[in-house]
Amino acid sequence: MDYKHPVSVLVVIHTPDLRVLMIERADAPGYWQSVTGSVEAGEDLAGAARREVAEETGIRDGVLTDCRRHTVWEIYPRWRHRYAPGVTHNTEHVFTLCVADAVTPTLAPREHVAWRWLDWREAAGLAFSPSNAEAIRSLAGC
């Protein structure tokens, strides 16, 4: 089995007026988040961020910013089977992607089932992950 590498990216997609794109997980109804995904072998962080955004939303344009922040968090038990035995923590690197307008995303149906553009405050309140909520609240300082 190919296990996921416990290093990932979190990409907060937003407009200049700080409307944030939130997407609902297909495997966890009610879990709203920004784009996330594991870094693949041989891939740099920015490359992983752009790839994940394109795969999960179809968005290919925008200004990508590496916030130069990361969070180490415990992998939720429901998703630990995706990682090698004994791996319990993931290091998540934060990026933002500023897009000109609140475009209609093309979701990857196996990953996400719904989307919303929200004011950053609403988006932070909706995010199921504390690190995602913090990344959204930090948008102005990234």
PyMOL CGO cylinders between C-alpha atoms (Angstrom):
from pymol import cmd
from pymol.cgo import CYLINDER

trace = [
    CYLINDER, 0.00, 0.00, 0.00, 1.18, 3.53, -0.76, 0.3, 1, 1, 1, 1, 1, 1,
    CYLINDER, 1.18, 3.53, -0.76, 0.91, 5.52, 2.44, 0.3, 1, 1, 1, 1, 1, 1,
    CYLINDER, 0.91, 5.52, 2.44, 0.43, 9.26, 2.55, 0.3, 1, 1, 1, 1, 1, 1,
    CYLINDER, 0.43, 9.26, 2.55, 3.44, 11.32, 3.54, 0.3, 1, 1, 1, 1, 1, 1,
    CYLINDER, 3.44, 11.32, 3.54, 2.68, 13.19, 6.80, 0.3, 1, 1, 1, 1, 1, 1,
    CYLINDER, 2.68, 13.19, 6.80, 3.51, 16.58, 5.27, 0.3, 1, 1, 1, 1, 1, 1,
    CYLINDER, 3.51, 16.58, 5.27, 0.69, 18.56, 3.71, 0.3, 1, 1, 1, 1, 1, 1,
    CYLINDER, 0.69, 18.56, 3.71, -0.39, 21.95, 2.42, 0.3, 1, 1, 1, 1, 1, 1,
    CYLINDER, -0.39, 21.95, 2.42, -3.39, 24.05, 3.40, 0.3, 1, 1, 1, 1, 1, 1,
    CYLINDER, -3.39, 24.05, 3.40, -4.39, 26.63, 0.79, 0.3, 1, 1, 1, 1, 1, 1,
    CYLINDER, -4.39, 26.63, 0.79, -6.87, 29.35, 1.72, 0.3, 1, 1, 1, 1, 1, 1,
    CYLINDER, -6.87, 29.35, 1.72, -8.39, 30.59, -1.55, 0.3, 1, 1, 1, 1, 1, 1,
    CYLINDER, -8.39, 30.59, -1.55, -9.70, 34.14, -1.31, 0.3, 1, 1, 1, 1, 1, 1,
    CYLINDER, -9.70, 34.14, -1.31, -10.64, 37.25, -3.26, 0.3, 1, 1, 1, 1, 1, 1,
    CYLINDER, -10.64, 37.25, -3.26, -9.04, 40.67, -2.70, 0.3, 1, 1, 1, 1, 1, 1,
    CYLINDER, -9.04, 40.67, -2.70, -12.01, 41.65, -0.48, 0.3, 1, 1, 1, 1, 1, 1,
    CYLINDER, -12.01, 41.65, -0.48, -11.37, 38.51, 1.66, 0.3, 1, 1, 1, 1, 1, 1,
    CYLINDER, -11.37, 38.51, 1.66, -14.23, 36.29, 0.54, 0.3, 1, 1, 1, 1, 1, 1,
    CYLINDER, -14.23, 36.29, 0.54, -12.99, 32.76, 1.19, 0.3, 1, 1, 1, 1, 1, 1,
    CYLINDER, -12.99, 32.76, 1.19, -13.83, 29.58, -0.70, 0.3, 1, 1, 1, 1, 1, 1,
    CYLINDER, -13.83, 29.58, -0.70, -14.93, 26.77, 1.60, 0.3, 1, 1, 1, 1, 1, 1,
    CYLINDER, -14.93, 26.77, 1.60, -15.51, 23.19, 0.41, 0.3, 1, 1, 1, 1, 1, 1,
    CYLINDER, -15.51, 23.19, 0.41, -17.34, 20.35, 2.12, 0.3, 1, 1, 1, 1, 1, 1,
    CYLINDER, -17.34, 20.35, 2.12, -15.64, 16.95, 2.37, 0.3, 1, 1, 1, 1, 1, 1,
    CYLINDER, -15.64, 16.95, 2.37, -17.31, 14.04, 0.60, 0.3, 1, 1, 1, 1, 1, 1,
    CYLINDER, -17.31, 14.04, 0.60, -16.11, 11.54, 3.24, 0.3, 1, 1, 1, 1, 1, 1,
    CYLINDER, -16.11, 11.54, 3.24, -17.22, 13.67, 6.20, 0.3, 1, 1, 1, 1, 1, 1,
    CYLINDER, -17.22, 13.67, 6.20, -20.50, 15.53, 5.70, 0.3, 1, 1, 1, 1, 1, 1,
    CYLINDER, -20.50, 15.53, 5.70, -20.54, 18.82, 7.58, 0.3, 1, 1, 1, 1, 1, 1,
    CYLINDER, -20.54, 18.82, 7.58, -16.74, 19.12, 7.55, 0.3, 1, 1, 1, 1, 1, 1,
    CYLINDER, -16.74, 19.12, 7.55, -15.97, 22.36, 5.71, 0.3, 1, 1, 1, 1, 1, 1,
    CYLINDER, -15.97, 22.36, 5.71, -12.42, 23.32, 4.87, 0.3, 1, 1, 1, 1, 1, 1,
    CYLINDER, -12.42, 23.32, 4.87, -10.02, 25.07, 2.57, 0.3, 1, 1, 1, 1, 1, 1,
    CYLINDER, -10.02, 25.07, 2.57, -8.00, 23.06, 0.05, 0.3, 1, 1, 1, 1, 1, 1,
    CYLINDER, -8.00, 23.06, 0.05, -5.68, 20.55, 1.71, 0.3, 1, 1, 1, 1, 1, 1,
    CYLINDER, -5.68, 20.55, 1.71, -3.53, 17.70, 0.54, 0.3, 1, 1, 1, 1, 1, 1,
    CYLINDER, -3.53, 17.70, 0.54, -0.39, 15.71, 1.07, 0.3, 1, 1, 1, 1, 1, 1,
    CYLINDER, -0.39, 15.71, 1.07, 2.91, 16.58, -0.54, 0.3, 1, 1, 1, 1, 1, 1,
    CYLINDER, 2.91, 16.58, -0.54, 3.95, 13.86, -2.97, 0.3, 1, 1, 1, 1, 1, 1,
    CYLINDER, 3.95, 13.86, -2.97, 7.45, 12.39, -3.28, 0.3, 1, 1, 1, 1, 1, 1,
    CYLINDER, 7.45, 12.39, -3.28, 9.82, 14.79, -5.03, 0.3, 1, 1, 1, 1, 1, 1,
    CYLINDER, 9.82, 14.79, -5.03, 7.32, 17.66, -4.93, 0.3, 1, 1, 1, 1, 1, 1,
    CYLINDER, 7.32, 17.66, -4.93, 8.03, 21.06, -3.41, 0.3, 1, 1, 1, 1, 1, 1,
    CYLINDER, 8.03, 21.06, -3.41, 5.48, 22.75, -1.16, 0.3, 1, 1, 1, 1, 1, 1,
    CYLINDER, 5.48, 22.75, -1.16, 4.38, 25.40, -3.68, 0.3, 1, 1, 1, 1, 1, 1,
    CYLINDER, 4.38, 25.40, -3.68, 4.00, 22.76, -6.39, 0.3, 1, 1, 1, 1, 1, 1,
    CYLINDER, 4.00, 22.76, -6.39, 1.87, 20.65, -4.04, 0.3, 1, 1, 1, 1, 1, 1,
    CYLINDER, 1.87, 20.65, -4.04, -0.28, 23.70, -3.22, 0.3, 1, 1, 1, 1, 1, 1,
    CYLINDER, -0.28, 23.70, -3.22, -0.94, 24.51, -6.90, 0.3, 1, 1, 1, 1, 1, 1,
    CYLINDER, -0.94, 24.51, -6.90, -1.60, 20.83, -7.73, 0.3, 1, 1, 1, 1, 1, 1,
    CYLINDER, -1.60, 20.83, -7.73, -4.07, 20.39, -4.87, 0.3, 1, 1, 1, 1, 1, 1,
    CYLINDER, -4.07, 20.39, -4.87, -5.94, 23.60, -5.77, 0.3, 1, 1, 1, 1, 1, 1,
    CYLINDER, -5.94, 23.60, -5.77, -6.25, 22.50, -9.41, 0.3, 1, 1, 1, 1, 1, 1,
    CYLINDER, -6.25, 22.50, -9.41, -7.31, 18.95, -8.48, 0.3, 1, 1, 1, 1, 1, 1,
    CYLINDER, -7.31, 18.95, -8.48, -9.87, 19.94, -5.85, 0.3, 1, 1, 1, 1, 1, 1,
    CYLINDER, -9.87, 19.94, -5.85, -11.34, 23.13, -7.39, 0.3, 1, 1, 1, 1, 1, 1,
    CYLINDER, -11.34, 23.13, -7.39, -10.20, 23.39, -11.01, 0.3, 1, 1, 1, 1, 1, 1,
    CYLINDER, -10.20, 23.39, -11.01, -8.74, 26.82, -10.23, 0.3, 1, 1, 1, 1, 1, 1,
    CYLINDER, -8.74, 26.82, -10.23, -5.44, 27.37, -12.03, 0.3, 1, 1, 1, 1, 1, 1,
    CYLINDER, -5.44, 27.37, -12.03, -4.94, 31.13, -11.74, 0.3, 1, 1, 1, 1, 1, 1,
    CYLINDER, -4.94, 31.13, -11.74, -4.21, 33.46, -8.87, 0.3, 1, 1, 1, 1, 1, 1,
    CYLINDER, -4.21, 33.46, -8.87, -1.36, 34.71, -6.73, 0.3, 1, 1, 1, 1, 1, 1,
    CYLINDER, -1.36, 34.71, -6.73, 0.01, 31.96, -4.49, 0.3, 1, 1, 1, 1, 1, 1,
    CYLINDER, 0.01, 31.96, -4.49, 1.67, 33.10, -1.26, 0.3, 1, 1, 1, 1, 1, 1,
    CYLINDER, 1.67, 33.10, -1.26, 3.67, 30.90, 1.09, 0.3, 1, 1, 1, 1, 1, 1,
    CYLINDER, 3.67, 30.90, 1.09, 2.77, 32.19, 4.54, 0.3, 1, 1, 1, 1, 1, 1,
    CYLINDER, 2.77, 32.19, 4.54, 5.94, 30.59, 5.93, 0.3, 1, 1, 1, 1, 1, 1,
    CYLINDER, 5.94, 30.59, 5.93, 3.92, 29.05, 8.77, 0.3, 1, 1, 1, 1, 1, 1,
    CYLINDER, 3.92, 29.05, 8.77, 3.20, 25.48, 9.62, 0.3, 1, 1, 1, 1, 1, 1,
    CYLINDER, 3.20, 25.48, 9.62, 1.20, 23.58, 12.18, 0.3, 1, 1, 1, 1, 1, 1,
    CYLINDER, 1.20, 23.58, 12.18, 1.84, 20.11, 13.54, 0.3, 1, 1, 1, 1, 1, 1,
    CYLINDER, 1.84, 20.11, 13.54, -1.42, 18.39, 14.40, 0.3, 1, 1, 1, 1, 1, 1,
    CYLINDER, -1.42, 18.39, 14.40, -2.58, 14.98, 15.40, 0.3, 1, 1, 1, 1, 1, 1,
    CYLINDER, -2.58, 14.98, 15.40, -4.09, 13.07, 12.49, 0.3, 1, 1, 1, 1, 1, 1,
    CYLINDER, -4.09, 13.07, 12.49, -7.77, 12.37, 13.15, 0.3, 1, 1, 1, 1, 1, 1,
    CYLINDER, -7.77, 12.37, 13.15, -8.17, 8.65, 14.00, 0.3, 1, 1, 1, 1, 1, 1,
    CYLINDER, -8.17, 8.65, 14.00, -10.69, 8.20, 11.17, 0.3, 1, 1, 1, 1, 1, 1,
    CYLINDER, -10.69, 8.20, 11.17, -7.92, 9.01, 8.62, 0.3, 1, 1, 1, 1, 1, 1,
    CYLINDER, -7.92, 9.01, 8.62, -4.86, 7.37, 10.22, 0.3, 1, 1, 1, 1, 1, 1,
    CYLINDER, -4.86, 7.37, 10.22, -5.19, 4.24, 8.06, 0.3, 1, 1, 1, 1, 1, 1,
    CYLINDER, -5.19, 4.24, 8.06, -3.96, 6.37, 5.15, 0.3, 1, 1, 1, 1, 1, 1,
    CYLINDER, -3.96, 6.37, 5.15, -0.56, 6.73, 6.83, 0.3, 1, 1, 1, 1, 1, 1,
    CYLINDER, -0.56, 6.73, 6.83, 2.15, 4.21, 7.71, 0.3, 1, 1, 1, 1, 1, 1,
    CYLINDER, 2.15, 4.21, 7.71, 1.64, 2.35, 10.98, 0.3, 1, 1, 1, 1, 1, 1,
    CYLINDER, 1.64, 2.35, 10.98, 2.68, 4.46, 13.95, 0.3, 1, 1, 1, 1, 1, 1,
    CYLINDER, 2.68, 4.46, 13.95, 2.32, 7.81, 12.15, 0.3, 1, 1, 1, 1, 1, 1,
    CYLINDER, 2.32, 7.81, 12.15, 0.08, 10.01, 14.29, 0.3, 1, 1, 1, 1, 1, 1,
    CYLINDER, 0.08, 10.01, 14.29, 1.03, 13.59, 13.40, 0.3, 1, 1, 1, 1, 1, 1,
    CYLINDER, 1.03, 13.59, 13.40, 1.13, 15.69, 10.23, 0.3, 1, 1, 1, 1, 1, 1,
    CYLINDER, 1.13, 15.69, 10.23, 2.99, 18.91, 9.44, 0.3, 1, 1, 1, 1, 1, 1,
    CYLINDER, 2.99, 18.91, 9.44, 0.72, 21.28, 7.51, 0.3, 1, 1, 1, 1, 1, 1,
    CYLINDER, 0.72, 21.28, 7.51, 2.23, 24.23, 5.60, 0.3, 1, 1, 1, 1, 1, 1,
    CYLINDER, 2.23, 24.23, 5.60, -0.03, 27.27, 5.06, 0.3, 1, 1, 1, 1, 1, 1,
    CYLINDER, -0.03, 27.27, 5.06, -0.50, 29.05, 1.72, 0.3, 1, 1, 1, 1, 1, 1,
    CYLINDER, -0.50, 29.05, 1.72, -3.02, 31.53, 0.37, 0.3, 1, 1, 1, 1, 1, 1,
    CYLINDER, -3.02, 31.53, 0.37, -4.22, 31.90, -3.20, 0.3, 1, 1, 1, 1, 1, 1,
    CYLINDER, -4.22, 31.90, -3.20, -5.73, 35.25, -4.14, 0.3, 1, 1, 1, 1, 1, 1,
    CYLINDER, -5.73, 35.25, -4.14, -8.08, 35.05, -7.12, 0.3, 1, 1, 1, 1, 1, 1,
    CYLINDER, -8.08, 35.05, -7.12, -9.61, 38.05, -8.90, 0.3, 1, 1, 1, 1, 1, 1,
    CYLINDER, -9.61, 38.05, -8.90, -13.24, 36.97, -8.42, 0.3, 1, 1, 1, 1, 1, 1,
    CYLINDER, -13.24, 36.97, -8.42, -15.39, 34.44, -6.57, 0.3, 1, 1, 1, 1, 1, 1,
    CYLINDER, -15.39, 34.44, -6.57, -15.34, 31.94, -9.46, 0.3, 1, 1, 1, 1, 1, 1,
    CYLINDER, -15.34, 31.94, -9.46, -17.43, 28.79, -9.61, 0.3, 1, 1, 1, 1, 1, 1,
    CYLINDER, -17.43, 28.79, -9.61, -15.11, 25.91, -8.69, 0.3, 1, 1, 1, 1, 1, 1,
    CYLINDER, -15.11, 25.91, -8.69, -15.16, 22.52, -10.38, 0.3, 1, 1, 1, 1, 1, 1,
    CYLINDER, -15.16, 22.52, -10.38, -15.06, 20.14, -7.42, 0.3, 1, 1, 1, 1, 1, 1,
    CYLINDER, -15.06, 20.14, -7.42, -13.44, 16.71, -7.43, 0.3, 1, 1, 1, 1, 1, 1,
    CYLINDER, -13.44, 16.71, -7.43, -16.60, 14.69, -6.59, 0.3, 1, 1, 1, 1, 1, 1,
    CYLINDER, -16.60, 14.69, -6.59, -14.74, 11.96, -4.71, 0.3, 1, 1, 1, 1, 1, 1,
    CYLINDER, -14.74, 11.96, -4.71, -13.28, 14.61, -2.40, 0.3, 1, 1, 1, 1, 1, 1,
    CYLINDER, -13.28, 14.61, -2.40, -15.84, 17.41, -2.04, 0.3, 1, 1, 1, 1, 1, 1,
    CYLINDER, -15.84, 17.41, -2.04, -19.59, 17.75, -2.50, 0.3, 1, 1, 1, 1, 1, 1,
    CYLINDER, -19.59, 17.75, -2.50, -20.39, 21.44, -1.96, 0.3, 1, 1, 1, 1, 1, 1,
    CYLINDER, -20.39, 21.44, -1.96, -18.78, 24.86, -1.96, 0.3, 1, 1, 1, 1, 1, 1,
    CYLINDER, -18.78, 24.86, -1.96, -19.44, 28.35, -0.62, 0.3, 1, 1, 1, 1, 1, 1,
    CYLINDER, -19.44, 28.35, -0.62, -17.77, 31.75, -0.91, 0.3, 1, 1, 1, 1, 1, 1,
    CYLINDER, -17.77, 31.75, -0.91, -18.04, 33.43, 2.49, 0.3, 1, 1, 1, 1, 1, 1,
    CYLINDER, -18.04, 33.43, 2.49, -16.82, 36.52, 4.28, 0.3, 1, 1, 1, 1, 1, 1,
    CYLINDER, -16.82, 36.52, 4.28, -13.58, 35.53, 6.04, 0.3, 1, 1, 1, 1, 1, 1,
    CYLINDER, -13.58, 35.53, 6.04, -15.22, 35.70, 9.47, 0.3, 1, 1, 1, 1, 1, 1,
    CYLINDER, -15.22, 35.70, 9.47, -17.99, 33.29, 8.43, 0.3, 1, 1, 1, 1, 1, 1,
    CYLINDER, -17.99, 33.29, 8.43, -15.46, 31.02, 6.75, 0.3, 1, 1, 1, 1, 1, 1,
    CYLINDER, -15.46, 31.02, 6.75, -13.29, 30.85, 9.88, 0.3, 1, 1, 1, 1, 1, 1,
    CYLINDER, -13.29, 30.85, 9.88, -16.37, 29.96, 11.92, 0.3, 1, 1, 1, 1, 1, 1,
    CYLINDER, -16.37, 29.96, 11.92, -17.35, 27.21, 9.48, 0.3, 1, 1, 1, 1, 1, 1,
    CYLINDER, -17.35, 27.21, 9.48, -13.92, 25.53, 9.25, 0.3, 1, 1, 1, 1, 1, 1,
    CYLINDER, -13.92, 25.53, 9.25, -13.91, 22.22, 11.14, 0.3, 1, 1, 1, 1, 1, 1,
    CYLINDER, -13.91, 22.22, 11.14, -10.16, 22.33, 11.66, 0.3, 1, 1, 1, 1, 1, 1,
    CYLINDER, -10.16, 22.33, 11.66, -8.70, 24.79, 14.19, 0.3, 1, 1, 1, 1, 1, 1,
    CYLINDER, -8.70, 24.79, 14.19, -5.57, 25.25, 12.05, 0.3, 1, 1, 1, 1, 1, 1,
    CYLINDER, -5.57, 25.25, 12.05, -7.74, 26.06, 9.02, 0.3, 1, 1, 1, 1, 1, 1,
    CYLINDER, -7.74, 26.06, 9.02, -9.78, 28.59, 11.03, 0.3, 1, 1, 1, 1, 1, 1,
    CYLINDER, -9.78, 28.59, 11.03, -6.55, 30.23, 12.25, 0.3, 1, 1, 1, 1, 1, 1,
    CYLINDER, -6.55, 30.23, 12.25, -5.15, 30.40, 8.71, 0.3, 1, 1, 1, 1, 1, 1,
    CYLINDER, -5.15, 30.40, 8.71, -8.32, 32.15, 7.55, 0.3, 1, 1, 1, 1, 1, 1,
    CYLINDER, -8.32, 32.15, 7.55, -8.22, 34.61, 10.47, 0.3, 1, 1, 1, 1, 1, 1,
    CYLINDER, -8.22, 34.61, 10.47, -4.57, 35.37, 9.62, 0.3, 1, 1, 1, 1, 1, 1,
    CYLINDER, -4.57, 35.37, 9.62, -5.28, 36.26, 5.97, 0.3, 1, 1, 1, 1, 1, 1,
    CYLINDER, -5.28, 36.26, 5.97, -4.54, 39.95, 6.40, 0.3, 1, 1, 1, 1, 1, 1,
    CYLINDER, -4.54, 39.95, 6.40, -1.14, 39.19, 7.91, 0.3, 1, 1, 1, 1, 1, 1,
    CYLINDER, -1.14, 39.19, 7.91, 0.07, 36.56, 5.47, 0.3, 1, 1, 1, 1, 1, 1,
]
cmd.load_cgo(trace, "trace")
